[in-house]
Amino acid sequence: MTVLLLHGLGGDRRGLRELADALDGVDVIVPDLPGYGASPPLAVPHTLENYAAEIERLRLSLGLDRFVLAGHSLGASISLVYAARYGAALDGLCLFNPVSEATGLTAWLGKLYYRIGAWLPERAARFWLCSKPAVYLADAFVIVTKDKARRRWILDMDYENYRNASVRAMTEAFLSYFDTKFADLAAQVTVPTVLVTGTRDGIAPVDAVAELANRLGDASLVVEPGAGHLYPAEEPARAAAHLSQFLRESRAPAPRTTD
């Protein structure tokens, strides 16, 4: 079984490396999304739809006939779009902290923040979005772990990632949330799905993720007490355990029925 893992906004493959390493008995592929890490930006706008199309091109180039798709935050939202548009090759879908409801104060402030970044000239936009104060302030709203070493690792990694990321990729991807009809897409997903979020996640809150789960045909919801939006980075072993259990269930034969 092959698992493809997609990272979140402003991240790269390293943020999911510990989770990937904790998965046993499967082949794991963790790419940098276009515009992040070692991957160049797309020539087209970085919408969720275009990212999903890029994942399909990656699948074809790797020759993957069957696989499980998992993603965190932005990666989870891209995974949902992919499953709706190109899901024929999927055996399962795992969504960690999926952002599916671009409403409320947090979404409004985020939209304003990234809209300003889109308006600014390149150098000013990079300072606005990617300076150390900007990254640390944004992380302060989402990091919940009390592990000081883990907090420092996330802060330092995020700052390095934002410095190297494409500003255009970040702003276009974030603003794409507001143009994506997640409820309609969820209704088109037919593969088994598990959704994971935490009680302290203000970006993918429990109610919104539960509503998304209700719109999926074959879905289960896992709510982690005290977990925040960066759950896969803060608790990679626990996140991997949820994904591993889902993979075991996906490989289990369907129960036989008798008349």
N, C-alpha and C positions, 0 to 999 in steps of 0.2 A: 504494500500500500504506500502511496506517495501523498505527502501533505505539503501544500504550498501555503506559506505564511506571509501575510502582508502587514507591514508596519503602519504606524499612524502618522498624522500630520507633523511635519518638522522632524521626523525621526529617520532612521535608516535600519538596515538589517540587524545591527548590533543590539538594538533594543529588544529583539525577540530571540537573541542567540541562546540565552540561558533556558528559555522555554523549549526551544528546539532541541537543545542538548539533553533535556530531561525526557524526551519522547523515545521510547524503546521499540525496536522491531519495525520501524517504518523509515522510509526515505523522506527526508525533510529538505525542502528548497525554500530559502529565505532570500528573496531578491531585494534590491533597492528599487523602490518605485521611481519612475521617471521624474527627474528634478531633485532627487535626493541621493546622498552618498555618492557612489561611483556612476550613477545613471544620469545621462544628460536629459534635459527637459524635452517634453514633447514639442513637435512643430505646431500642433493644434492646441486649442485651449485645454487646460488640465481639469476637465469636468469629470464627474464620476463615470459618466457614460464612456468617455474617451479612455479613461483609465481601465475600465472593464474590457474595452476592445483591445487594449494593450496586453492585458492578462491573457486573453484568448490567443493573441499572436505569440506570446511566450509559451503557452501550452503547446501550440502547434510546432514551434521551433524545437521544443524539448521532446516532442513525440509522445506526450502523455495521453494515453487512451482513457484512463480512469484516474481520478485523484480526489482528494478531500481539500477543500479550500477553507482556510481560516484567516481571520484578520482582526486587527485591533483598531478601534476608533475609526479613523479615515479608512484604514485597510478593511475594517468590517463593513463599512458602508459600500466600498467598492466591491467587496465580495457579494453583498446582497444584490447589487446591480448586475454583477456577472452571473449570478445564479438565475436571475430572471431573464437575462438576455442570451446566455450561452451555456445554460446548465446541463446540457445533454451528457457531458462527460463527467459530471460530478457524482460522487458517491455520498457526499455529505458536506455540510456547511457549519462552521463554528464561528460565531460572532462574539468577540470580546468587546464589551463596552460600545456597542454600535450606536452611532449618532443618527437618529432618524426623525428628530422633532426639532426643527429650526424655529422655535417660538420661545417666548418668555424673555425675561430681562437678560439672562446670560447670552442667549442667542443674539439679541438686539445689540448688546455691547460688543460681542464678537464680530458681528457684521459691520458695525461702525469702525472697529479697530482695523479690520482687514480692508475695508473700503478705503480708509485713509491711506493704508499701505499701497493700494492699487493706484491711487491718485498721485502719490508722491513720485518725484524722480528716483531713479534707481538707487543712488547713493543714500538719499534721505530715507527711502523706503527700507533699505537694508538696516539702517540705524534704528528706525522705528520698530521693526519687527525682530531684528536679530542681534541687537546690542545686548551685552550682559545684563543690564538692569531690566530690559524688556523681557528677556527669556526667563530670568529668575523670578520676576514678578508674575509672569504667566504660570510658571511652575508652582508658585506659592499657592495658587488657587486649586491645584489638582493633586499635589503630592500629599499623601496622608500617612505614610509610614513614619514610625518613630525611630527607625534604624538610621542613625546619623550617617554611617558609612554609605548606606543605600541611597539616602537623600543626596549626599554629595556626588555619588556616582551618576545619578540621574541628572542633576543640575549640570555637571561638567559635560556629560555626553550630549545633553540637549543643546547646550551653548555651542559646542563644536558642530553639531548637526545643523543648527540654524545658520551658523556662519557659512557653511558649505552649500546649503540648500538654495534652490532657485526661488527667489522672491515671487516671481510670476507663478510658479507652480503652487506655492503656498496660498497666495491670495486667490487664485482662480479656483483651486480645489475647495477652499473654505466657502467662498461665495457660491459655489455650485450646489452646496447643501440646500440653499433656498430655492433652487430651481428643480430639485429632484423630488418626484412624487413617490415617496417611500412606501406608502400604503398600497398604491397600485402595483408597484414592483413586487412587494411581498406576496400579493395574491397570485403572482405568476410563478413563484418558487415551489417546486414539487419535491425537492430532495429533503431527507431528514436533516433537521437543523437544531443546534443547541445555541442558546443565547446566554451570555454571562455578563452580569453587571454587579455593582456593589451598592450598599445602602448609603454610601457617602459620595457617590458619583453624581455631581451636579450637572454634568454635560450629557451623560446617558442615564438619566434618572430611572429608577425602577418602574415607575408608572408608564413612562414612554416605551421602555424596552418590553414591558409586559404587553402593552398594546400592539407593538410590532409582532411579538410572538403569537398573539391571538389571530393575526392576519395571515400567518404562515400555515400551510396545510399540515405539516408534520413537524412540530417544534416543541422543545422543552426549554424551560427557563431556570437558570441557576442564579440565585441572589446571594452574594457573599456578604455577611455582616461586617460592617466596618471598612469594606474595600472601597477604593476610590477609582478615578478614571484611568490611572496608570497601573491597574491591577497586574497585568502580565509582566511589567517591569519590577513592580514592588514585591510581588509574590509569584515568581516564575514557576516554582515547584508546584504550588497549589493550582495555578492556571494549567500547567501541563497535566496534572492529575485529572482535571475536568476534561481536557481534550482527549487524553488517553482512554478514559472511560467511554467517551463518545465513540472513539475509533473502535474499541472492542465491541460495542453494541452495533456499530455499523457493519462489522465483519460477521456478526452472529447471523446464522441462517434464520429466515423467517419461520415462525411456528407453523406446523402443518395443521390444517383444519380437516375435519371429517364431517360428512353430512349426517 
